[in-house]
Amino acid sequence: MKKYLYITLISAALASACSSDKPQEEIPQTAEENEVTLTAQQAKNISLEVAEVDFGNINETLKLQGKIDVPPQNLVSVSIPLGGYLKSTKMLPGTHVSKGQVIAVMEDPQYIQLQQDYLNVSNKLSYAAKELARQKELNLTKANSDKTLQQAEMEYSNLLVEQNALSEKLKLINVNAAQLRGGKISKSVNVYSPINGYVSKVNVNIGKYVTPSDVILELINPTDIHLNLTIFEKDLGKIKVGQHVIAYTNVDPSKRYDTEVILISHNVSEGGRGEVHCHFEQYDQRLMPGMYMNAELQFGNQKVQVLPQDAVVSFEGKDYVFVETKPLNFMLTAVEVGETSEGKTAIVTDLKGKKIATKGAYSLLMKLKNSGEEE
């Protein structure tokens, strides 16, 4: 028994002597869930660098979304004030029209009656004018009474008012009263385009009777279409009238359109959103009302906290930096970032006075993830 104990002690001593001959390796301390600790050798291997946040100027880009809209003055609903039957039209949605072009022909018996009434009144007015002139001559020699002259004047004035009223009614159906003097009456009237543009909607068919409140066609003047962008309340103060905005569609993101801010809404919706209206500097026929677009608005030289781009790492859809809590010990910390420009990233989260891993952050993230998987 003593012999066995002696041999065991010798073996332990030899093992201890052999282990003392080997160089001792640094063992990092146990880290918390979001902490990672390095040895001096590991820090050297990943070229670790630590520094505080810097302050600098960076160009910030605000990304917005919206859709193409048409101002009310460029969206026209065409109707016939007196109603009638649609006799003919060649218009289809998308058809280009010019101002003054015939876009529909209407007919109705009341058009005939209105023209007839105007001609009758015109004839009566002509007779009343001659009668008034005759009564004035007679009144000069007192061959008639003043009352008779006054009645002639009143008759002439009433007919003149009636003629002017009928003339205005004829204008509503695009009939020139001067052209009726020859006695020519038409049962149909033309409807003309009030703008240059294109047809967006056709609401009636041939032979249908339309009332004065019915919209026959809807026209759009695309030369003044604008981009209506949605912006969050917190960003409203960043935008000013006259600022330049770059817009593009999801269909062709490479095609960029220059726009200018022309109006900023002073109303904020319940969701904390406002509206910004932009004017296209050059119209493109491919841009249609209702089409969704993306936009980018750049601000020059915003003074913010900045870190090297490599100091920020992304993990599971969030942005992080490694904050040094003590030498060679780092805490993974979530941050809100801004724009990246010329290798520097704007940091919205306040990191003033803290030391950040500005180089080797990705290696720290890999070590943290691998240690988590091993556990």
DOSELUM-94291 format. One record per residue (C-alpha): residue number from 1; chain; x, y, z. Coordinates in Angstrom, 2 decimals. Example, Ala and Ser with C-alpha at 12.3 -4.5 7.8 and 13.67 -1.06 7.14 Angstrom:
<pts>
+------+-------+---------+---------+---------+
! resi ! chain !       x !       y !       z !
+------+-------+---------+---------+---------+
!    1 !     A !   12.30 !   -4.50 !    7.80 !
!    2 !     A !   13.67 !   -1.06 !    7.14 !
+------+-------+---------+---------+---------+
</pts>
This chain:
<pts>
+------+-------+---------+---------+---------+
! resi ! chain !       x !       y !       z !
+------+-------+---------+---------+---------+
!    1 !     A !    0.00 !    0.00 !    0.00 !
!    2 !     A !    2.83 !    2.40 !    0.86 !
!    3 !     A !    4.59 !    1.47 !   -2.40 !
!    4 !     A !    1.48 !    2.31 !   -4.44 !
!    5 !     A !    1.06 !    5.69 !   -2.71 !
!    6 !     A !    4.69 !    6.53 !   -3.37 !
!    7 !     A !    4.39 !    5.82 !   -7.09 !
!    8 !     A !    1.24 !    7.99 !   -7.31 !
!    9 !     A !    2.94 !   10.96 !   -5.68 !
!   10 !     A !    5.89 !   10.70 !   -8.08 !
!   11 !     A !    3.53 !   10.63 !  -11.10 !
!   12 !     A !    1.68 !   13.72 !   -9.89 !
!   13 !     A !    4.95 !   15.54 !   -9.36 !
!   14 !     A !    6.15 !   14.69 !  -12.87 !
!   15 !     A !    2.86 !   15.85 !  -14.38 !
!   16 !     A !    3.12 !   19.09 !  -12.49 !
!   17 !     A !    6.69 !   19.61 !  -13.62 !
!   18 !     A !    5.81 !   18.93 !  -17.28 !
!   19 !     A !    2.89 !   21.35 !  -17.22 !
!   20 !     A !    5.03 !   24.08 !  -15.70 !
!   21 !     A !    7.44 !   23.79 !  -18.64 !
!   22 !     A !    4.67 !   24.85 !  -21.11 !
!   23 !     A !    3.87 !   28.61 !  -21.60 !
!   24 !     A !    0.62 !   29.55 !  -19.89 !
!   25 !     A !   -2.17 !   30.79 !  -22.26 !
!   26 !     A !   -4.42 !   33.72 !  -21.36 !
!   27 !     A !   -7.95 !   32.63 !  -20.60 !
!   28 !     A !  -10.65 !   35.26 !  -21.19 !
!   29 !     A !  -13.09 !   35.89 !  -18.43 !
!   30 !     A !  -16.62 !   34.57 !  -18.63 !
!   31 !     A !  -18.81 !   37.11 !  -20.56 !
!   32 !     A !  -22.45 !   37.92 !  -20.18 !
!   33 !     A !  -25.02 !   37.21 !  -22.93 !
!   34 !     A !  -24.26 !   40.36 !  -25.00 !
!   35 !     A !  -20.64 !   40.76 !  -23.90 !
!   36 !     A !  -17.53 !   39.49 !  -25.51 !
!   37 !     A !  -14.04 !   39.42 !  -23.96 !
!   38 !     A !  -10.80 !   39.16 !  -25.88 !
!   39 !     A !   -7.28 !   38.24 !  -24.97 !
!   40 !     A !   -4.48 !   40.57 !  -25.97 !
!   41 !     A !   -3.49 !   38.16 !  -28.72 !
!   42 !     A !   -7.04 !   37.96 !  -30.10 !
!   43 !     A !   -7.27 !   41.75 !  -30.16 !
!   44 !     A !   -4.03 !   41.88 !  -32.13 !
!   45 !     A !   -5.22 !   39.24 !  -34.57 !
!   46 !     A !   -8.35 !   41.20 !  -35.52 !
!   47 !     A !   -6.52 !   44.57 !  -35.58 !
!   48 !     A !   -8.86 !   45.89 !  -32.91 !
!   49 !     A !   -9.12 !   49.67 !  -32.66 !
!   50 !     A !  -11.12 !   51.62 !  -30.07 !
!   51 !     A !  -12.14 !   55.29 !  -30.21 !
!   52 !     A !  -14.85 !   57.69 !  -29.12 !
!   53 !     A !  -17.53 !   58.97 !  -31.51 !
!   54 !     A !  -16.53 !   61.91 !  -33.63 !
!   55 !     A !  -18.62 !   64.88 !  -34.73 !
!   56 !     A !  -18.73 !   65.81 !  -38.38 !
!   57 !     A !  -20.84 !   66.97 !  -41.30 !
!   58 !     A !  -22.64 !   64.41 !  -43.39 !
!   59 !     A !  -25.15 !   64.61 !  -46.22 !
!   60 !     A !  -28.45 !   63.20 !  -44.99 !
!   61 !     A !  -30.99 !   61.63 !  -47.33 !
!   62 !     A !  -34.65 !   61.47 !  -46.39 !
!   63 !     A !  -36.48 !   58.67 !  -48.20 !
!   64 !     A !  -40.19 !   59.21 !  -48.88 !
!   65 !     A !  -43.03 !   57.53 !  -50.71 !
!   66 !     A !  -46.10 !   58.87 !  -52.47 !
!   67 !     A !  -48.05 !   58.85 !  -55.69 !
!   68 !     A !  -48.65 !   61.05 !  -58.71 !
!   69 !     A !  -51.60 !   63.37 !  -58.36 !
!   70 !     A !  -53.36 !   65.98 !  -60.47 !
!   71 !     A !  -54.30 !   69.44 !  -59.11 !
!   72 !     A !  -58.03 !   70.26 !  -59.29 !
!   73 !     A !  -57.52 !   72.88 !  -61.99 !
!   74 !     A !  -56.02 !   70.23 !  -64.28 !
!   75 !     A !  -58.78 !   67.66 !  -63.76 !
!   76 !     A !  -61.89 !   68.54 !  -65.78 !
!   77 !     A !  -65.34 !   66.91 !  -65.64 !
!   78 !     A !  -67.25 !   67.54 !  -68.88 !
!   79 !     A !  -71.05 !   67.77 !  -68.70 !
!   80 !     A !  -73.89 !   69.39 !  -70.65 !
!   81 !     A !  -75.64 !   72.04 !  -68.52 !
!   82 !     A !  -79.05 !   71.51 !  -70.18 !
!   83 !     A !  -78.88 !   67.72 !  -70.46 !
!   84 !     A !  -79.59 !   65.77 !  -73.61 !
!   85 !     A !  -78.88 !   62.58 !  -75.55 !
!   86 !     A !  -75.37 !   61.59 !  -76.54 !
!   87 !     A !  -75.44 !   61.37 !  -80.32 !
!   88 !     A !  -71.79 !   60.51 !  -80.99 !
!   89 !     A !  -68.28 !   60.46 !  -79.53 !
!   90 !     A !  -65.01 !   58.90 !  -80.59 !
!   91 !     A !  -63.34 !   59.33 !  -77.24 !
!   92 !     A !  -61.74 !   56.44 !  -75.35 !
!   93 !     A !  -59.71 !   56.49 !  -72.13 !
!   94 !     A !  -56.21 !   57.61 !  -73.04 !
!   95 !     A !  -57.27 !   59.53 !  -76.19 !
!   96 !     A !  -55.31 !   62.76 !  -76.58 !
!   97 !     A !  -57.43 !   65.89 !  -77.03 !
!   98 !     A !  -56.66 !   69.51 !  -77.88 !
!   99 !     A !  -58.37 !   72.58 !  -76.52 !
!  100 !     A !  -61.38 !   73.42 !  -78.70 !
!  101 !     A !  -61.61 !   69.94 !  -80.24 !
!  102 !     A !  -65.09 !   68.39 !  -80.64 !
!  103 !     A !  -65.23 !   65.50 !  -78.18 !
!  104 !     A !  -68.97 !   64.71 !  -78.28 !
!  105 !     A !  -72.19 !   65.63 !  -80.08 !
!  106 !     A !  -75.45 !   66.02 !  -78.14 !
!  107 !     A !  -79.01 !   66.39 !  -79.36 !
!  108 !     A !  -82.33 !   67.22 !  -77.72 !
!  109 !     A !  -85.63 !   68.93 !  -78.68 !
!  110 !     A !  -85.01 !   71.62 !  -76.10 !
!  111 !     A !  -82.02 !   72.82 !  -78.14 !
!  112 !     A !  -84.41 !   73.51 !  -81.01 !
!  113 !     A !  -86.86 !   75.30 !  -78.74 !
!  114 !     A !  -84.11 !   77.46 !  -77.24 !
!  115 !     A !  -82.88 !   78.56 !  -80.66 !
!  116 !     A !  -86.47 !   79.24 !  -81.78 !
!  117 !     A !  -87.13 !   81.37 !  -78.69 !
!  118 !     A !  -84.00 !   83.37 !  -79.33 !
!  119 !     A !  -84.94 !   84.10 !  -82.96 !
!  120 !     A !  -88.50 !   85.09 !  -81.96 !
!  121 !     A !  -87.22 !   87.49 !  -79.33 !
!  122 !     A !  -84.69 !   88.92 !  -81.78 !
!  123 !     A !  -87.48 !   89.65 !  -84.27 !
!  124 !     A !  -89.62 !   91.26 !  -81.58 !
!  125 !     A !  -86.64 !   93.30 !  -80.41 !
!  126 !     A !  -86.03 !   94.56 !  -83.94 !
!  127 !     A !  -89.66 !   95.70 !  -84.17 !
!  128 !     A !  -89.52 !   97.22 !  -80.66 !
!  129 !     A !  -86.42 !   99.21 !  -81.61 !
!  130 !     A !  -88.17 !  100.72 !  -84.63 !
!  131 !     A !  -91.30 !  101.43 !  -82.59 !
!  132 !     A !  -89.22 !  103.14 !  -79.90 !
!  133 !     A !  -87.55 !  105.35 !  -82.51 !
!  134 !     A !  -90.96 !  106.30 !  -83.94 !
!  135 !     A !  -92.42 !  107.14 !  -80.54 !
!  136 !     A !  -89.42 !  109.34 !  -79.75 !
!  137 !     A !  -90.01 !  111.37 !  -82.93 !
!  138 !     A !  -93.68 !  111.75 !  -82.12 !
!  139 !     A !  -92.89 !  112.82 !  -78.60 !
!  140 !     A !  -90.67 !  115.59 !  -79.83 !
!  141 !     A !  -93.72 !  117.31 !  -81.38 !
!  142 !     A !  -95.95 !  116.18 !  -78.51 !
!  143 !     A !  -97.96 !  114.08 !  -80.94 !
!  144 !     A !  -98.03 !  111.30 !  -78.34 !
!  145 !     A !  -97.98 !  111.22 !  -74.60 !
!  146 !     A !  -94.96 !  110.60 !  -72.42 !
!  147 !     A !  -96.64 !  107.43 !  -71.13 !
!  148 !     A !  -96.72 !  105.93 !  -74.61 !
!  149 !     A !  -93.01 !  106.64 !  -75.03 !
!  150 !     A !  -92.24 !  105.10 !  -71.67 !
!  151 !     A !  -94.17 !  101.95 !  -72.56 !
!  152 !     A !  -92.18 !  101.64 !  -75.81 !
!  153 !     A !  -88.92 !  102.06 !  -73.90 !
!  154 !     A !  -89.98 !   99.43 !  -71.34 !
!  155 !     A !  -90.98 !   96.97 !  -74.05 !
!  156 !     A !  -87.65 !   97.40 !  -75.78 !
!  157 !     A !  -85.68 !   96.98 !  -72.51 !
!  158 !     A !  -87.57 !   93.83 !  -71.55 !
!  159 !     A !  -86.98 !   92.22 !  -74.92 !
!  160 !     A !  -83.32 !   93.18 !  -74.78 !
!  161 !     A !  -82.94 !   91.49 !  -71.37 !
!  162 !     A !  -84.74 !   88.41 !  -72.65 !
!  163 !     A !  -82.50 !   88.25 !  -75.72 !
!  164 !     A !  -79.34 !   88.51 !  -73.60 !
!  165 !     A !  -80.59 !   85.76 !  -71.27 !
!  166 !     A !  -81.33 !   83.43 !  -74.18 !
!  167 !     A !  -77.94 !   84.24 !  -75.69 !
!  168 !     A !  -76.23 !   83.14 !  -72.47 !
!  169 !     A !  -78.25 !   79.91 !  -72.42 !
!  170 !     A !  -77.14 !   79.22 !  -75.97 !
!  171 !     A !  -73.53 !   79.66 !  -74.86 !
!  172 !     A !  -74.05 !   76.88 !  -72.34 !
!  173 !     A !  -74.66 !   74.47 !  -75.21 !
!  174 !     A !  -71.90 !   76.01 !  -77.34 !
!  175 !     A !  -74.24 !   77.70 !  -79.83 !
!  176 !     A !  -73.19 !   81.07 !  -81.18 !
!  177 !     A !  -76.27 !   83.29 !  -81.18 !
!  178 !     A !  -74.86 !   85.46 !  -83.98 !
!  179 !     A !  -74.93 !   82.48 !  -86.32 !
!  180 !     A !  -78.69 !   82.06 !  -85.82 !
!  181 !     A !  -79.56 !   85.36 !  -87.44 !
!  182 !     A !  -80.00 !   83.60 !  -90.77 !
!  183 !     A !  -82.72 !   81.43 !  -89.26 !
!  184 !     A !  -80.69 !   78.22 !  -89.36 !
!  185 !     A !  -81.58 !   75.94 !  -86.43 !
!  186 !     A !  -79.78 !   72.72 !  -85.48 !
!  187 !     A !  -81.11 !   69.86 !  -83.37 !
!  188 !     A !  -77.60 !   68.85 !  -82.25 !
!  189 !     A !  -74.83 !   70.74 !  -80.50 !
!  190 !     A !  -71.11 !   70.10 !  -80.12 !
!  191 !     A !  -69.21 !   69.58 !  -76.88 !
!  192 !     A !  -65.66 !   70.97 !  -77.02 !
!  193 !     A !  -62.56 !   70.11 !  -74.97 !
!  194 !     A !  -61.71 !   72.93 !  -72.56 !
!  195 !     A !  -58.06 !   71.85 !  -72.16 !
!  196 !     A !  -55.14 !   70.15 !  -73.83 !
!  197 !     A !  -54.68 !   66.70 !  -72.38 !
!  198 !     A !  -56.17 !   63.26 !  -72.59 !
!  199 !     A !  -59.36 !   61.44 !  -71.68 !
!  200 !     A !  -59.22 !   59.60 !  -68.37 !
!  201 !     A !  -62.83 !   58.34 !  -68.17 !
!  202 !     A !  -65.84 !   57.91 !  -70.49 !
!  203 !     A !  -69.00 !   57.60 !  -68.40 !
!  204 !     A !  -71.77 !   57.38 !  -71.01 !
!  205 !     A !  -72.62 !   55.50 !  -74.18 !
!  206 !     A !  -74.24 !   56.50 !  -77.48 !
!  207 !     A !  -77.94 !   57.20 !  -77.15 !
!  208 !     A !  -77.95 !   57.60 !  -73.38 !
!  209 !     A !  -79.76 !   60.57 !  -71.89 !
!  210 !     A !  -77.65 !   62.57 !  -69.49 !
!  211 !     A !  -78.85 !   65.08 !  -66.94 !
!  212 !     A !  -77.08 !   68.38 !  -66.24 !
!  213 !     A !  -75.37 !   66.80 !  -63.22 !
!  214 !     A !  -74.03 !   63.79 !  -65.13 !
!  215 !     A !  -70.36 !   63.75 !  -66.10 !
!  216 !     A !  -69.91 !   62.68 !  -69.72 !
!  217 !     A !  -66.12 !   62.61 !  -69.85 !
!  218 !     A !  -63.24 !   63.28 !  -67.50 !
!  219 !     A !  -60.15 !   64.98 !  -68.90 !
!  220 !     A !  -56.67 !   65.46 !  -67.45 !
!  221 !     A !  -54.08 !   68.06 !  -68.31 !
!  222 !     A !  -50.83 !   66.20 !  -67.53 !
!  223 !     A !  -48.49 !   69.18 !  -67.92 !
!  224 !     A !  -48.96 !   70.16 !  -64.28 !
!  225 !     A !  -49.16 !   66.78 !  -62.58 !
!  226 !     A !  -47.33 !   66.69 !  -59.28 !
!  227 !     A !  -45.95 !   64.19 !  -56.83 !
!  228 !     A !  -47.79 !   63.92 !  -53.53 !
!  229 !     A !  -45.38 !   62.55 !  -50.91 !
!  230 !     A !  -46.15 !   61.34 !  -47.40 !
!  231 !     A !  -43.79 !   62.49 !  -44.64 !
!  232 !     A !  -43.64 !   61.80 !  -40.93 !
!  233 !     A !  -44.36 !   64.64 !  -38.54 !
!  234 !     A !  -40.83 !   64.60 !  -37.09 !
!  235 !     A !  -39.33 !   65.26 !  -40.54 !
!  236 !     A !  -41.62 !   68.12 !  -41.59 !
!  237 !     A !  -39.20 !   70.72 !  -40.25 !
!  238 !     A !  -36.45 !   69.46 !  -42.53 !
!  239 !     A !  -38.28 !   70.32 !  -45.75 !
!  240 !     A !  -38.63 !   73.74 !  -47.33 !
!  241 !     A !  -40.33 !   75.01 !  -50.47 !
!  242 !     A !  -37.90 !   75.01 !  -53.38 !
!  243 !     A !  -35.86 !   72.00 !  -52.26 !
!  244 !     A !  -34.78 !   69.50 !  -54.89 !
!  245 !     A !  -36.23 !   65.98 !  -54.71 !
!  246 !     A !  -35.23 !   62.94 !  -56.79 !
!  247 !     A !  -38.12 !   60.56 !  -57.59 !
!  248 !     A !  -38.26 !   57.13 !  -59.23 !
!  249 !     A !  -40.76 !   54.33 !  -59.80 !
!  250 !     A !  -40.60 !   50.73 !  -58.67 !
!  251 !     A !  -40.91 !   49.65 !  -62.31 !
!  252 !     A !  -37.73 !   51.44 !  -63.41 !
!  253 !     A !  -35.67 !   52.61 !  -60.38 !
!  254 !     A !  -32.76 !   53.59 !  -62.64 !
!  255 !     A !  -34.85 !   56.33 !  -64.28 !
!  256 !     A !  -34.64 !   59.40 !  -62.03 !
!  257 !     A !  -37.00 !   62.38 !  -62.20 !
!  258 !     A !  -36.12 !   65.84 !  -60.93 !
!  259 !     A !  -38.84 !   67.50 !  -58.87 !
!  260 !     A !  -39.11 !   70.60 !  -56.72 !
!  261 !     A !  -41.06 !   71.10 !  -53.49 !
!  262 !     A !  -43.89 !   73.56 !  -54.22 !
!  263 !     A !  -46.18 !   73.07 !  -51.22 !
!  264 !     A !  -45.93 !   71.65 !  -47.70 !
!  265 !     A !  -49.14 !   70.65 !  -45.97 !
!  266 !     A !  -49.89 !   72.34 !  -42.65 !
!  267 !     A !  -52.20 !   69.53 !  -41.59 !
!  268 !     A !  -51.01 !   66.36 !  -39.89 !
!  269 !     A !  -53.16 !   63.23 !  -39.94 !
!  270 !     A !  -53.94 !   61.11 !  -36.90 !
!  271 !     A !  -51.09 !   58.80 !  -37.86 !
!  272 !     A !  -48.60 !   61.65 !  -37.55 !
!  273 !     A !  -48.13 !   62.10 !  -41.29 !
!  274 !     A !  -48.15 !   65.17 !  -43.49 !
!  275 !     A !  -48.04 !   65.80 !  -47.23 !
!  276 !     A !  -45.44 !   67.39 !  -49.48 !
!  277 !     A !  -46.30 !   68.35 !  -53.06 !
!  278 !     A !  -43.54 !   68.36 !  -55.68 !
!  279 !     A !  -43.60 !   69.62 !  -59.27 !
!  280 !     A !  -41.92 !   67.62 !  -62.05 !
!  281 !     A !  -39.35 !   69.74 !  -63.85 !
!  282 !     A !  -39.95 !   67.78 !  -67.06 !
!  283 !     A !  -43.12 !   65.82 !  -67.84 !
!  284 !     A !  -42.82 !   62.21 !  -68.97 !
!  285 !     A !  -45.85 !   60.58 !  -70.62 !
!  286 !     A !  -45.06 !   57.35 !  -68.77 !
!  287 !     A !  -45.99 !   59.05 !  -65.52 !
!  288 !     A !  -49.69 !   58.51 !  -64.91 !
!  289 !     A !  -51.93 !   59.87 !  -62.12 !
!  290 !     A !  -52.25 !   57.36 !  -59.31 !
!  291 !     A !  -48.83 !   55.79 !  -59.96 !
!  292 !     A !  -46.75 !   55.15 !  -56.82 !
!  293 !     A !  -43.23 !   56.57 !  -56.61 !
!  294 !     A !  -40.27 !   56.67 !  -54.25 !
!  295 !     A !  -38.37 !   59.86 !  -53.55 !
!  296 !     A !  -35.11 !   60.97 !  -51.96 !
!  297 !     A !  -34.53 !   64.40 !  -50.46 !
!  298 !     A !  -30.94 !   65.32 !  -49.56 !
!  299 !     A !  -29.85 !   67.76 !  -46.88 !
!  300 !     A !  -26.41 !   69.29 !  -46.98 !
!  301 !     A !  -23.88 !   69.16 !  -44.14 !
!  302 !     A !  -25.82 !   68.01 !  -41.10 !
!  303 !     A !  -23.55 !   68.07 !  -38.02 !
!  304 !     A !  -24.01 !   64.72 !  -36.26 !
!  305 !     A !  -22.19 !   62.00 !  -34.32 !
!  306 !     A !  -20.26 !   59.84 !  -36.76 !
!  307 !     A !  -18.40 !   56.56 !  -36.62 !
!  308 !     A !  -16.44 !   54.69 !  -39.26 !
!  309 !     A !  -18.77 !   52.57 !  -41.35 !
!  310 !     A !  -17.01 !   49.39 !  -40.15 !
!  311 !     A !  -17.90 !   50.18 !  -36.53 !
!  312 !     A !  -21.60 !   49.44 !  -37.19 !
!  313 !     A !  -22.71 !   45.83 !  -37.60 !
!  314 !     A !  -26.15 !   44.51 !  -38.54 !
!  315 !     A !  -27.70 !   41.49 !  -36.89 !
!  316 !     A !  -31.27 !   40.21 !  -37.25 !
!  317 !     A !  -32.43 !   43.43 !  -38.92 !
!  318 !     A !  -30.96 !   45.80 !  -36.31 !
!  319 !     A !  -27.82 !   47.92 !  -36.11 !
!  320 !     A !  -25.27 !   47.55 !  -33.31 !
!  321 !     A !  -21.91 !   48.82 !  -32.08 !
!  322 !     A !  -19.56 !   47.30 !  -29.51 !
!  323 !     A !  -19.09 !   49.59 !  -26.50 !
!  324 !     A !  -16.00 !   48.97 !  -24.38 !
!  325 !     A !  -17.04 !   48.44 !  -20.74 !
!  326 !     A !  -13.48 !   47.69 !  -19.56 !
!  327 !     A !  -10.23 !   46.88 !  -21.33 !
!  328 !     A !  -10.79 !   44.13 !  -23.91 !
!  329 !     A !  -14.40 !   43.68 !  -22.79 !
!  330 !     A !  -17.19 !   44.87 !  -25.11 !
!  331 !     A !  -20.97 !   45.10 !  -24.85 !
!  332 !     A !  -23.14 !   44.66 !  -27.98 !
!  333 !     A !  -25.31 !   47.82 !  -28.00 !
!  334 !     A !  -28.22 !   48.60 !  -30.32 !
!  335 !     A !  -28.08 !   52.01 !  -32.03 !
!  336 !     A !  -30.13 !   54.07 !  -34.45 !
!  337 !     A !  -28.12 !   55.10 !  -37.47 !
!  338 !     A !  -28.56 !   57.77 !  -40.10 !
!  339 !     A !  -26.95 !   58.19 !  -43.49 !
!  340 !     A !  -23.60 !   56.77 !  -44.58 !
!  341 !     A !  -21.33 !   59.01 !  -46.62 !
!  342 !     A !  -17.65 !   58.72 !  -47.53 !
!  343 !     A !  -17.09 !   55.76 !  -45.21 !
!  344 !     A !  -18.71 !   57.38 !  -42.18 !
!  345 !     A !  -22.10 !   56.60 !  -40.66 !
!  346 !     A !  -24.24 !   59.09 !  -38.75 !
!  347 !     A !  -25.25 !   57.86 !  -35.29 !
!  348 !     A !  -28.57 !   59.08 !  -33.91 !
!  349 !     A !  -28.19 !   57.32 !  -30.54 !
!  350 !     A !  -26.16 !   59.36 !  -28.06 !
!  351 !     A !  -22.77 !   57.68 !  -27.60 !
!  352 !     A !  -20.86 !   60.73 !  -26.41 !
!  353 !     A !  -17.98 !   59.85 !  -24.07 !
!  354 !     A !  -18.14 !   56.10 !  -24.75 !
!  355 !     A !  -15.37 !   54.10 !  -26.35 !
!  356 !     A !  -16.43 !   52.13 !  -29.40 !
!  357 !     A !  -14.75 !   49.33 !  -31.33 !
!  358 !     A !  -14.14 !   51.19 !  -34.60 !
!  359 !     A !  -12.22 !   48.36 !  -36.23 !
!  360 !     A !  -12.76 !   44.63 !  -35.76 !
!  361 !     A !  -16.45 !   44.97 !  -34.86 !
!  362 !     A !  -17.51 !   42.25 !  -37.28 !
!  363 !     A !  -14.99 !   39.82 !  -35.75 !
!  364 !     A !  -16.40 !   40.64 !  -32.31 !
!  365 !     A !  -19.88 !   39.84 !  -33.58 !
!  366 !     A !  -18.73 !   36.50 !  -34.98 !
!  367 !     A !  -17.03 !   35.58 !  -31.71 !
!  368 !     A !  -20.15 !   36.55 !  -29.75 !
!  369 !     A !  -22.42 !   34.49 !  -32.02 !
!  370 !     A !  -20.09 !   31.48 !  -31.99 !
!  371 !     A !  -19.81 !   31.53 !  -28.22 !
!  372 !     A !  -23.59 !   31.69 !  -27.97 !
!  373 !     A !  -23.97 !   28.68 !  -30.25 !
!  374 !     A !  -21.43 !   26.69 !  -28.25 !
!  375 !     A !  -23.40 !   27.29 !  -25.08 !
+------+-------+---------+---------+---------+
</pts>
